[in-house]
């Protein structure tokens, strides 16, 4: 009978300690790689969230700013710089923890706005409709909170660049509104001009006035047939339009310009977009007071 032997020659024996070491090294490498990938994914996710929050905050800030500009361009121009200065002052010298307390205070202050969303996340909702029940003071307060939040979480505004662009842009908005008013004023003036039958020499001495505008006949320069000055009551601004001789193609042209109260004219620098100048709210029923 043959006996099976479990003995091996010493030279052919397997050293299991080395196998164990190699196995542990592989496991450690795999675990380390997985841990590295997890950290990398967390960092990518964090950056995506920061970007998303910044974009959301930017859209929100733009929505509110558009409404404030629609309500009063000059007030926005004056208040914007004040808000930036006040924001910088309120955060100056504060630690990270103190800034987080400021952030929590903002969220508590506006907690009735779900997700810090003032328009209800309906992309088709007109700004004027979405903001119509919010007073000027509350909207300005909210806008300042949005700027403060962005300054805490992200990066502060570049005040010098921002304010320089803002001043120019506000002027263009106002010039765009003035241009629309001049077109409307011309239409109103045509009615008055058709009713009045004074001679041209006498017309120069006359002022016409409607609820929105005042008009003056102005002296003309060569190539001008007619030149009219107008005062826009709502804007407290002046402008002119002048009808010029027809050119070789038998086409007449009207030039609209901004002006000071002495009717020294300047070019209108508008945005070349559709601008609504009507701030009145209309109802299908109009009340008439006969008292």
ZINORGI-V698607 format. One record per backbone hydrogen bond with DSSP energy under -1.0 kcal/mol. CO is the residue of the C=O (numbers start at 1). NH is the residue of the N-H. If there is no record, write none. Layout:
# ZINORGI-V698607
co=CO nh=NH
co=CO nh=NH
This chain:
# ZINORGI-V698607
co=9 nh=12
co=10 nh=13
co=14 nh=16
co=16 nh=20
co=17 nh=21
co=18 nh=22
co=19 nh=23
co=20 nh=24
co=21 nh=25
co=22 nh=26
co=23 nh=27
co=24 nh=28
co=25 nh=29
co=26 nh=30
co=27 nh=31
co=28 nh=32
co=29 nh=33
co=30 nh=34
co=31 nh=35
co=32 nh=36
co=33 nh=37
co=34 nh=38
co=35 nh=39
co=36 nh=40
co=37 nh=41
co=38 nh=42
co=39 nh=43
co=40 nh=44
co=41 nh=45
co=42 nh=46
co=43 nh=47
co=44 nh=48
co=45 nh=49
co=46 nh=50
co=47 nh=51
co=48 nh=52
co=49 nh=53
co=50 nh=54
co=51 nh=55
co=52 nh=56
co=53 nh=57
co=54 nh=58
co=55 nh=59
co=56 nh=60
co=57 nh=61
co=58 nh=62
co=59 nh=63
co=60 nh=64
co=61 nh=65
co=62 nh=66
co=63 nh=67
co=64 nh=68
co=65 nh=69
co=66 nh=70
co=67 nh=71
co=68 nh=72
co=72 nh=76
co=73 nh=77
co=74 nh=78
co=75 nh=79
co=76 nh=80
co=79 nh=83
co=80 nh=84
co=81 nh=85
co=82 nh=86
co=83 nh=87
co=84 nh=88
co=85 nh=89
co=86 nh=90
co=87 nh=91
co=91 nh=94
co=95 nh=99
co=96 nh=100
co=97 nh=101
co=98 nh=102
co=99 nh=103
co=100 nh=104
co=101 nh=105
co=102 nh=106
co=103 nh=107
co=104 nh=108
co=105 nh=109
co=106 nh=110
co=108 nh=111
co=110 nh=113
co=113 nh=116
co=114 nh=117
co=122 nh=125
co=126 nh=130
co=127 nh=131
co=131 nh=134
co=135 nh=139
co=136 nh=140
co=137 nh=141
co=138 nh=142
co=139 nh=143
co=140 nh=144
co=141 nh=145
co=142 nh=146
co=143 nh=147
co=144 nh=148
co=145 nh=149
co=146 nh=150
co=147 nh=151
co=148 nh=152
co=149 nh=153
co=150 nh=154
co=157 nh=159
co=158 nh=162
co=159 nh=163
co=160 nh=164
co=161 nh=165
co=162 nh=166
co=163 nh=167
co=164 nh=168
co=165 nh=169
co=166 nh=170
co=167 nh=171
co=168 nh=172
co=169 nh=173
co=170 nh=174
co=171 nh=175
co=172 nh=176
co=173 nh=177
co=174 nh=178
co=175 nh=179
co=176 nh=180
co=177 nh=181
co=178 nh=182
co=179 nh=183
co=180 nh=184
co=181 nh=185
co=182 nh=186
co=183 nh=187
co=184 nh=188
co=185 nh=189
co=186 nh=190
co=188 nh=192
co=189 nh=193
co=190 nh=194
co=191 nh=195
co=192 nh=196
co=199 nh=203
co=200 nh=204
co=202 nh=205
co=203 nh=206
co=208 nh=215
co=212 nh=233
co=213 nh=210
co=214 nh=231
co=215 nh=208
co=216 nh=229
co=221 nh=224
co=223 nh=245
co=226 nh=243
co=227 nh=218
co=228 nh=241
co=229 nh=216
co=230 nh=239
co=231 nh=214
co=232 nh=236
co=232 nh=237
co=237 nh=232
co=238 nh=259
co=239 nh=230
co=240 nh=257
co=241 nh=228
co=242 nh=255
co=243 nh=225
co=243 nh=226
co=247 nh=250
co=251 nh=247
co=253 nh=244
co=255 nh=242
co=257 nh=240
co=258 nh=266
co=260 nh=263
co=264 nh=260
co=266 nh=258
